[in-house]
Amino acid sequence: MATQIYVNLPVKNLDRSVAFFTQLGFAFNPQFTDENATCMIVGEDIYVMLLVESFFKTFTHKPIADATQTTEVLLSLSRDSRSGVDDMVAKAVAAGATTPNRPQDLGFMYQHGFQDLDGHLWELVHMDANAMPPAN
């Protein structure tokens, strides 16, 4: 069995977060969805658990970071093309996200991102392996 990754993110309003990520094209696993949490399917063996803050607190004794004020993690997802990066950023902004940075074009890599409704930072990247500089 392949190793799966489950990223757990606290959210203030689960329904609002589900509506936001649905607009970006993500699906959810109903087997792992209730009033406290949902399992967002990012890719094969990659999932993001969106947990309401009170439920998230049951997994840790540490305080929950306010993602609008501090950075707890940068979530990076690859896209198949530059337009795939731009399309998802546009969908995120239309759904209420902000763009804290301008797009970056490094020739072999294009990236842009958004800050979701809870302040979590999402970086979207398209990399052209054929245009990568040679390794030293």
Beta strands, then each sheet from edge to edge (+ up, - down):
strand 1: 5-11
strand 2: 27-29
strand 3: 37-43
strand 4: 46-52
strand 5: 74-78
strand 6: 104-105
strand 7: 109-115
strand 8: 121-127
sheet 1: 1+ 4+ 3- 2+
sheet 2: 5+ 8+ 7- 6+
end
